[in-house]
Amino acid sequence: MAEKKSNTGVEFMDKLVSLCKRRGFIFQSSEIYGGLNGCWDYGPMGVELLNNLKSSWWKSMTYRDNVEGLDASILMHPRVWEASGHVENFTDPMVDCKECKARFREDQIDESSCGNRAYQGRKAVKCQLEGKFTSARQFNLMFKSYIGPLEESSAIVYLRPETAQGIYVNFHNVKDSTRQKVPFGIAQIGKAFRNEINTKNFLFRTREFEQMEMQFFVKPGSDMEWFSYWKEERRKWYLDLGMSADKIHFHEHEKLAHYASAAFDIEFEFPFGWGEIEGIHNRTGYDLGRHQEFSGKNLEYYDDEAKEKYIPFVIETSAGASRGCMAFLCNAFAEEEAPTGDGKVETRTVMKFHPKLAPVKAAILPLVRKDGMPEIGTKLYDELKNSFKVFYDESGTVGKRYRRMDEVGTPYCITIDSETLQNQTVTVRERDSMKQERIALDAVRAFLFEKLEM
């Protein structure tokens, strides 16, 4: 098999987006009404992929003795966002085209094209230089809402733009209820919302997304040791799930946020270029210190062994579940020249997901709809469905069914054929190599447990 390498970034994304809709991974939100820009729905295959990704992250982060889980509310007291700096500083500079009325982030003009017909094909920066844009205004990225019947200032709340603040304000609640001692972490998966001026690149920049964040609380002075530890742990997680090593790298922040002493991004090489999928930050003692100041509550930690109090430093790992999902979709997508079995060669599209991420783990395929094969297939499906996400399909030629399962990344296809009727064995076809082997019908469940690492 030879992988085709001719796709440009645009062609690649067009093919991937088309497959995602056709095979039930990702749909445009509210599509029948024309869609809602920057919002996406996860279809039957997509939600399985996303849940598998989140489950893998959750197990890797919380199935250890020094990290606890949390699910904080999306709506929080508005003072939380004052303390975090989001009310005052969570803004982007915004400009408008005076003719086409399109809106742009000032720092992204050189990447965007203006919708002004007279300037079609030009980068927006040229229109700006010719005086077609307004001066910049600051635009807060938080979605604002109101609690109660009246839309007044005292009733303002915000849809959280990140999940980390729910962890910080629950620091003592988690510590006391679990009897954890520093160093320990709190992990959370949850929705966040940002009123982006310009959404772009499919799932990469959206207005509604999920974050997978862990805040690890450490004693000042030990922070860089823990920073290095989590930096390598997080890179290893992507590699363990099949991410190509040459597709990810660390990008060190040259300009640090005022609260940070070190910051790296894990970046993935998307078809449009390198983009962040996770950040690892040493946030020092800024966050707990700010919430102590604004709430008036003591958020210091008392160290029994050292007999001292201090504000813990925080090492943050912040991954985007949506961006991660897109990265793994891009990483898995392949077009290959493959034999058809009759001496010919055709191009097959295959999603080479790691088995832990694959939406469907195995497909049960009776060769024909007669001779008792569907009955055997149905019985096998019933035996497996409580342990694995499996799919039963008896429609079309077995070759076409293989191709359908390749396109959703199913690692194994199990075919019931005439030999099954004779000796109770089945054919197991592996997705990537397309090699086939025969195993006993009653050994299929154990085979899948072993191969899927479950």
C-alpha positions as CSV (number, residue, x, y, z in Angstrom):
1,M,0.0,0.0,0.0
2,A,1.3,3.5,-0.9
3,E,0.0,6.6,0.8
4,K,-0.9,9.5,-1.5
5,K,0.8,12.7,-0.6
6,S,-0.5,15.2,-3.2
7,N,-3.0,17.0,-1.1
8,T,-2.5,20.7,-0.4
9,G,-3.7,22.0,2.9
10,V,-7.0,23.3,1.4
11,E,-7.7,20.1,-0.5
12,F,-6.9,18.1,2.6
13,M,-9.3,20.1,4.8
14,D,-12.0,20.0,2.1
15,K,-11.8,16.2,2.0
16,L,-11.7,15.8,5.8
17,V,-14.7,18.1,6.4
18,S,-16.6,16.3,3.7
19,L,-15.8,12.9,5.3
20,C,-16.8,14.2,8.7
21,K,-20.2,15.1,7.5
22,R,-20.7,12.1,5.3
23,R,-19.7,9.6,8.0
24,G,-21.4,11.3,10.9
25,F,-18.4,12.9,12.7
26,I,-19.1,16.6,12.6
27,F,-22.1,18.6,11.4
28,Q,-22.6,22.4,11.1
29,S,-24.8,23.6,14.0
30,S,-28.4,24.5,13.0
31,E,-27.5,23.6,9.4
32,I,-31.1,23.5,8.2
33,Y,-31.4,27.2,9.1
34,G,-28.2,28.1,7.3
35,G,-25.9,27.2,10.2
36,L,-24.4,29.2,13.1
37,N,-20.9,30.4,12.5
38,G,-18.3,29.0,14.9
39,C,-20.5,26.3,16.3
40,W,-20.4,22.6,15.5
41,D,-22.4,19.4,16.4
42,Y,-20.7,16.1,17.0
43,G,-22.6,13.3,15.2
44,P,-22.8,9.6,16.1
45,M,-19.1,8.9,15.2
46,G,-17.9,12.3,16.4
47,V,-19.4,12.0,19.8
48,E,-17.8,8.6,20.3
49,L,-14.4,9.9,19.2
50,L,-14.8,12.9,21.5
51,N,-15.9,10.8,24.5
52,N,-13.0,8.4,23.9
53,L,-10.6,11.3,23.8
54,K,-12.0,12.7,27.0
55,S,-12.1,9.3,28.7
56,S,-8.4,8.7,27.9
57,W,-7.5,12.1,29.2
58,W,-9.5,11.7,32.4
59,K,-8.0,8.3,33.2
60,S,-4.5,9.5,32.5
61,M,-4.9,12.5,34.7
62,T,-7.1,11.3,37.6
63,Y,-6.4,7.6,38.0
64,R,-3.4,8.5,40.2
65,D,-3.1,9.3,43.9
66,N,-2.3,13.0,43.6
67,V,-5.0,14.4,41.2
68,E,-8.7,14.7,42.1
69,G,-11.6,15.4,39.7
70,L,-14.1,18.2,39.7
71,D,-17.1,19.4,37.6
72,A,-17.7,23.1,38.4
73,S,-20.7,25.1,37.3
74,I,-20.6,27.1,34.0
75,L,-22.2,30.1,35.7
76,M,-20.1,31.6,38.5
77,H,-20.3,34.7,40.7
78,P,-19.3,37.7,38.5
79,R,-16.6,38.7,41.0
80,V,-14.7,35.5,39.9
81,W,-14.1,37.1,36.5
82,E,-13.1,40.4,38.1
83,A,-10.5,38.6,40.2
84,S,-9.2,36.6,37.2
85,G,-8.8,39.7,35.1
86,H,-11.3,38.7,32.4
87,V,-13.7,41.6,32.9
88,E,-10.9,44.1,32.5
89,N,-8.4,42.4,30.2
90,F,-10.1,39.6,28.2
91,T,-10.4,41.7,25.1
92,D,-9.3,41.7,21.4
93,P,-8.8,44.8,19.3
94,M,-11.5,44.9,16.6
95,V,-11.8,46.8,13.4
96,D,-14.6,47.1,10.8
97,C,-14.5,47.4,7.1
98,K,-16.4,50.6,6.2
99,E,-17.7,49.2,2.9
100,C,-18.4,45.5,3.4
101,K,-19.0,45.8,7.1
102,A,-16.9,42.7,7.9
103,R,-15.3,42.6,11.3
104,F,-11.7,41.6,12.0
105,R,-9.3,41.2,14.8
106,E,-6.7,43.9,14.3
107,D,-3.8,41.5,14.9
108,Q,-5.2,39.1,12.3
109,I,-5.8,41.4,9.4
110,D,-2.7,40.2,7.4
111,E,-4.3,36.6,7.5
112,S,-7.8,37.7,6.4
113,S,-9.4,38.8,3.1
114,C,-11.8,41.7,3.0
115,G,-15.3,41.1,1.6
116,N,-15.3,44.4,-0.2
117,R,-15.9,43.5,-3.9
118,A,-13.7,46.2,-5.2
119,Y,-10.8,44.7,-3.2
120,Q,-11.7,41.1,-3.7
121,G,-8.7,38.8,-3.5
122,R,-6.6,41.3,-1.5
123,K,-5.5,40.7,2.0
124,A,-7.4,42.9,4.4
125,V,-4.2,44.7,5.4
126,K,-4.2,46.4,2.0
127,C,-7.7,47.7,2.6
128,Q,-6.6,49.0,6.0
129,L,-3.7,50.8,4.5
130,E,-6.0,52.5,2.1
131,G,-8.2,53.8,4.9
132,K,-11.1,51.3,4.5
133,F,-11.1,50.3,8.1
134,T,-12.3,51.9,11.3
135,S,-9.9,52.6,14.2
136,A,-9.5,49.7,16.6
137,R,-11.9,49.2,19.5
138,Q,-11.6,46.8,22.4
139,F,-14.0,43.9,22.3
140,N,-14.6,41.7,25.4
141,L,-14.7,38.0,24.5
142,M,-17.0,36.9,27.3
143,F,-20.6,36.1,26.6
144,K,-22.8,38.1,29.0
145,S,-26.2,37.1,30.4
146,Y,-28.4,37.9,33.3
147,I,-29.8,36.0,36.3
148,G,-33.5,36.7,37.1
149,P,-36.2,38.6,35.2
150,L,-34.4,42.0,34.9
151,E,-31.5,42.9,32.6
152,E,-29.7,45.1,35.0
153,S,-26.1,45.5,36.1
154,S,-26.6,43.7,39.4
155,A,-27.9,40.6,37.6
156,I,-25.0,40.2,35.1
157,V,-23.3,36.8,34.8
158,Y,-20.9,35.4,32.2
159,L,-20.6,32.1,30.4
160,R,-17.2,31.0,31.5
161,P,-14.4,31.6,29.0
162,E,-12.3,28.9,30.7
163,T,-12.7,26.2,33.2
164,A,-9.7,26.9,35.4
165,Q,-11.3,29.5,37.7
166,G,-13.8,26.9,39.0
167,I,-10.8,24.8,40.1
168,Y,-9.1,27.7,41.9
169,V,-12.2,28.7,43.9
170,N,-12.7,25.1,45.0
171,F,-9.1,24.6,46.1
172,H,-9.9,24.3,49.8
173,N,-13.1,22.4,49.2
174,V,-11.3,19.7,47.3
175,K,-8.2,19.7,49.6
176,D,-10.3,19.4,52.8
177,S,-12.8,16.8,51.5
178,T,-10.1,14.5,50.1
179,R,-7.4,15.2,52.7
180,Q,-4.9,15.9,49.9
181,K,-1.7,17.5,50.7
182,V,0.4,19.8,48.4
183,P,1.5,18.8,45.9
184,F,-1.7,17.7,44.3
185,G,-3.9,18.6,41.4
186,I,-7.5,19.1,40.4
187,A,-8.7,18.1,37.0
188,Q,-11.8,19.1,35.1
189,I,-13.5,18.6,31.7
190,G,-16.1,21.2,30.7
191,K,-17.6,23.6,28.2
192,A,-16.2,27.1,27.8
193,F,-17.4,30.0,25.6
194,R,-15.7,32.8,23.8
195,N,-17.3,35.4,21.6
196,E,-14.6,35.2,19.0
197,I,-14.7,38.0,16.4
198,N,-13.5,35.6,13.7
199,T,-13.9,31.9,13.9
200,K,-11.9,29.8,11.5
201,N,-10.3,26.5,10.5
202,F,-13.2,24.1,11.3
203,L,-12.9,23.0,14.9
204,F,-9.8,25.0,15.6
205,R,-11.3,28.3,16.6
206,T,-14.9,28.1,17.7
207,R,-17.3,30.0,20.1
208,E,-18.3,27.0,22.1
209,F,-15.7,24.3,23.0
210,E,-14.6,21.9,25.6
211,Q,-11.4,22.1,27.7
212,M,-9.6,19.4,29.6
213,E,-7.7,21.3,32.3
214,M,-5.6,20.3,35.3
215,Q,-4.2,22.7,37.9
216,F,-1.4,21.2,40.0
217,F,-0.8,23.0,43.3
218,V,2.9,23.0,44.5
219,K,5.1,24.5,47.1
220,P,7.0,27.6,45.8
221,G,10.5,26.6,44.9
222,S,9.4,23.2,43.6
223,D,7.4,24.6,40.7
224,M,9.9,24.3,37.9
225,E,10.6,20.6,38.7
226,W,6.8,19.9,38.5
227,F,6.6,22.1,35.4
228,S,9.1,19.9,33.6
229,Y,7.4,16.7,34.8
230,W,3.9,17.7,33.5
231,K,5.4,19.0,30.2
232,E,6.8,15.6,29.4
233,E,3.7,13.7,30.7
234,R,1.4,15.7,28.4
235,R,3.6,15.2,25.3
236,K,3.8,11.4,26.0
237,W,0.0,11.2,26.2
238,Y,-0.4,12.4,22.6
239,L,2.2,10.0,21.4
240,D,0.7,7.1,23.3
241,L,-2.6,7.7,21.4
242,G,-0.9,7.4,18.0
243,M,0.0,11.0,17.3
244,S,2.8,11.2,14.8
245,A,6.0,12.4,16.6
246,D,6.9,14.7,13.7
247,K,3.5,16.3,13.8
248,I,3.8,17.8,17.4
249,H,6.4,20.0,19.0
250,F,6.8,22.4,21.9
251,H,6.6,26.1,21.3
252,E,8.1,28.2,24.1
253,H,6.4,31.5,24.8
254,E,8.8,34.4,24.2
255,K,6.5,36.9,25.8
256,L,5.0,35.7,29.1
257,A,1.7,36.7,30.7
258,H,2.2,38.9,33.7
259,Y,1.4,36.1,36.1
260,A,3.5,33.3,34.4
261,S,7.2,32.4,34.9
262,A,7.3,29.7,32.2
263,A,4.9,28.7,29.3
264,F,5.1,26.2,26.5
265,D,2.4,25.2,24.0
266,I,2.1,21.7,22.5
267,E,1.5,22.5,18.8
268,F,0.2,20.2,16.1
269,E,1.0,20.6,12.4
270,F,-2.5,21.2,11.0
271,P,-3.0,21.4,7.2
272,F,-3.0,25.2,7.6
273,G,0.1,25.3,9.8
274,W,1.2,24.8,13.3
275,G,-1.4,25.5,16.0
276,E,-1.7,25.1,19.7
277,I,-3.6,22.1,21.1
278,E,-2.4,22.4,24.7
279,G,-0.7,24.8,27.0
280,I,1.5,24.1,30.0
281,H,2.1,27.0,32.2
282,N,3.7,27.9,35.5
283,R,1.2,30.4,36.8
284,T,3.1,31.1,40.0
285,G,0.8,32.0,43.0
286,Y,-1.2,34.6,41.0
287,D,-4.5,32.8,40.8
288,L,-5.1,31.9,44.4
289,G,-3.6,35.2,45.5
290,R,-6.1,37.1,43.4
291,H,-9.1,35.1,44.6
292,Q,-7.9,35.6,48.2
293,E,-7.7,39.3,47.6
294,F,-11.1,39.7,45.9
295,S,-13.1,37.2,48.1
296,G,-11.5,38.1,51.4
297,K,-11.2,34.4,52.2
298,N,-7.8,32.9,53.3
299,L,-6.6,30.6,50.5
300,E,-3.2,29.9,52.1
301,Y,-2.1,26.3,52.6
302,Y,-0.6,25.2,55.9
303,D,2.3,22.8,55.5
304,D,2.2,20.4,58.6
305,E,5.7,19.2,58.0
306,A,7.4,22.6,57.5
307,K,5.1,24.4,59.9
308,E,4.6,27.2,57.5
309,K,1.8,28.8,55.4
310,Y,2.1,29.8,51.8
311,I,0.0,30.5,48.7
312,P,0.7,27.4,46.4
313,F,2.1,27.9,43.0
314,V,0.1,26.4,40.1
315,I,1.3,24.3,37.2
316,E,-1.5,24.3,34.6
317,T,-2.1,21.8,31.8
318,S,-4.8,23.1,29.5
319,A,-5.9,21.1,26.5
320,G,-8.7,21.7,24.1
321,A,-10.9,18.7,23.6
322,S,-12.3,20.1,20.4
323,R,-8.9,21.0,19.0
324,G,-7.5,17.7,20.2
325,C,-10.3,16.0,18.4
326,M,-9.5,17.9,15.2
327,A,-5.8,17.1,15.5
328,F,-6.5,13.4,15.9
329,L,-8.9,13.6,12.9
330,C,-6.1,15.2,10.8
331,N,-3.5,12.8,12.1
332,A,-5.7,9.7,11.2
333,F,-6.8,10.8,7.7
334,A,-5.1,8.9,4.9
335,E,-5.7,8.1,1.3
336,E,-3.9,4.9,0.0
337,E,-3.6,2.9,-3.1
338,A,-4.9,-0.5,-2.1
339,P,-5.6,-3.8,-3.9
340,T,-9.3,-4.7,-4.5
341,G,-8.8,-8.5,-4.4
342,D,-9.4,-9.0,-8.1
343,G,-6.0,-7.8,-9.3
344,K,-7.0,-4.1,-9.5
345,V,-5.9,-1.2,-7.3
346,E,-8.1,1.6,-6.0
347,T,-7.8,4.5,-3.7
348,R,-9.2,3.9,-0.2
349,T,-9.8,6.5,2.4
350,V,-9.0,5.3,5.9
351,M,-9.0,6.9,9.4
352,K,-6.1,5.4,11.2
353,F,-7.2,6.1,14.8
354,H,-5.5,4.5,17.7
355,P,-7.9,1.7,18.9
356,K,-8.6,3.6,22.1
357,L,-9.9,6.5,20.1
358,A,-11.7,4.6,17.4
359,P,-15.5,5.3,17.5
360,V,-16.4,1.8,16.6
361,K,-14.1,-1.0,17.7
362,A,-15.3,-3.8,15.5
363,A,-17.8,-4.5,12.7
364,I,-19.7,-7.8,12.5
365,L,-20.3,-8.7,8.8
366,P,-22.2,-11.8,7.6
367,L,-20.8,-12.6,4.1
368,V,-24.4,-13.1,2.7
369,R,-27.9,-12.8,4.0
370,K,-28.6,-16.6,4.1
371,D,-27.5,-20.0,5.3
372,G,-27.7,-18.9,8.9
373,M,-24.9,-16.3,8.7
374,P,-27.0,-13.3,9.8
375,E,-28.2,-15.3,12.8
376,I,-24.6,-16.1,13.8
377,G,-23.6,-12.5,13.2
378,T,-26.5,-11.1,15.3
379,K,-25.7,-13.5,18.2
380,L,-22.0,-12.4,18.1
381,Y,-23.0,-8.8,18.0
382,D,-25.3,-9.3,21.1
383,E,-22.4,-11.0,22.9
384,L,-20.0,-8.1,22.2
385,K,-22.1,-4.9,22.4
386,N,-22.0,-4.6,26.2
387,S,-18.2,-4.6,26.2
388,F,-17.4,-2.7,23.0
389,K,-18.9,-0.2,20.6
390,V,-19.6,-2.6,17.7
391,F,-21.5,-2.3,14.5
392,Y,-23.5,-4.9,12.6
393,D,-23.8,-4.6,8.8
394,E,-25.2,-7.0,6.2
395,S,-25.9,-4.5,3.4
396,G,-23.8,-4.5,0.2
397,T,-20.7,-6.4,-0.8
398,V,-18.2,-7.2,1.9
399,G,-15.7,-5.1,0.1
400,K,-17.9,-2.0,0.2
401,R,-18.6,-2.7,3.9
402,Y,-14.9,-2.9,4.6
403,R,-14.4,0.5,2.9
404,R,-17.3,2.0,5.0
405,M,-15.7,0.8,8.2
406,D,-12.2,2.1,7.0
407,E,-13.7,5.6,6.6
408,V,-14.8,5.7,10.3
409,G,-11.6,4.1,11.5
410,T,-12.9,0.7,12.7
411,P,-9.8,-1.3,13.7
412,Y,-11.3,-4.8,13.0
413,C,-13.9,-6.3,10.8
414,I,-15.2,-9.8,11.7
415,T,-16.7,-11.7,8.8
416,I,-19.0,-14.7,9.1
417,D,-18.7,-16.9,6.0
418,S,-19.3,-20.5,4.9
419,E,-16.3,-21.8,6.8
420,T,-17.9,-20.4,10.0
421,L,-20.8,-22.9,9.4
422,Q,-18.3,-25.7,9.1
423,N,-15.8,-25.2,11.9
424,Q,-17.0,-22.2,14.0
425,T,-14.2,-19.9,12.9
426,V,-14.4,-16.3,11.6
427,T,-12.2,-14.1,9.4
428,V,-10.7,-11.1,11.2
429,R,-9.5,-8.3,9.0
430,E,-7.2,-5.6,10.4
431,R,-7.8,-2.1,9.2
432,D,-4.3,-0.6,8.5
433,S,-2.6,-3.7,7.0
434,M,-5.8,-5.2,5.6
435,K,-4.4,-8.6,6.6
436,Q,-6.8,-11.4,7.5
437,E,-6.6,-14.3,9.9
438,R,-9.0,-16.9,11.1
439,I,-9.8,-17.3,14.8
440,A,-12.4,-19.3,16.7
441,L,-15.8,-17.7,17.0
442,D,-15.8,-18.1,20.7
443,A,-12.4,-16.4,21.0
444,V,-13.5,-13.1,19.4
445,R,-14.3,-11.3,22.7
446,A,-10.9,-12.2,24.2
447,F,-9.1,-11.3,20.9
448,L,-10.7,-7.8,21.0
449,F,-9.9,-7.2,24.6
450,E,-6.2,-8.0,23.9
451,K,-5.9,-6.1,20.7
452,L,-7.8,-3.0,21.9
453,E,-5.8,-2.8,25.1
454,M,-8.9,-2.7,27.2
